Amino acid sequence: MTTRLSVNVNKVALLRNSREGEVPSPLEAARIALDAGAHGITVHPRPDERHVRRSDVLPLAELVREAAGGVAGEVEYNIEGNPFLGDYLAIAGEAKPDQCTLVPDDPAQKTSDHGWDLKRDAGRVKPVVEHLKALGCRVSLFMDPVIEQIELAPATGADRIELYTEGYARAIAAGSPEADRVHEQYAAAARRAQELGLGVNGGHDLNLENLGRFVSIGGILEVSIGHALTADALLHHGLAEAVRRYLAAMGQ
Ligand code: PXP
């Protein structure tokens, strides 16, 4: 099984937004990433539009559709966001991405920093999942590696979870024995999700140093990566070569 790489172009948009105009273009970045072999594009349009803007979403959807060439699942579009904030549901309704990754972030957060608390939120997440699935989107829930929480995901109707990997990335950077313990925690969470029939994605702070070990968990369907890949592209490799190196880090 091949773990798919979805490149998050939010940070390209952040740089673009620091000036008037369209440079650097998230659309062009997405095209380069797909040409270099990425399996998909991710965006996280936040209500304040500090990264990708609502106006970026449809052109990117069109680009991904063209790249897929009518073959379902060939190249995928993933839109992340909090369905209870801003225009997320309207944006998803317009773009009809292959996958909606639902994230419980609030506008004040710099970035997503926790998974869903389904003990509290399953009741309101479930109708949203139903709505998005009725549009034809696969639905994934951003989750901490906490088994009691993951066990509540199937009842929402979600197809997948995305493991929030910041804790994993920190532990790998800190080294053993913390790295071994946390790796096993993530592996156990992934196994439990898989036993429950959920697909497992991963994302946040994955980079060239920690990615290979993360996918060695087995059965990880997709990783979505933005920050480190964009930084590697900028400082070291250029975007196309950075994408190729991330694929190589997963043995592809
Ligand atoms: N997954 C989710 C839900 C995110 O919010 C983000 C950051 O936008 C990522 C994955 C990608 O994280 P990073 O930019 O650290 O690669």
Residues whose N, C-alpha, C, O or C-beta is under 5 A from the ligand:
A	BS01	PXP	N8 H44 E80 V103 S112 F142 G203 H204 D205 L206 S224 I225 G226 H227 A228
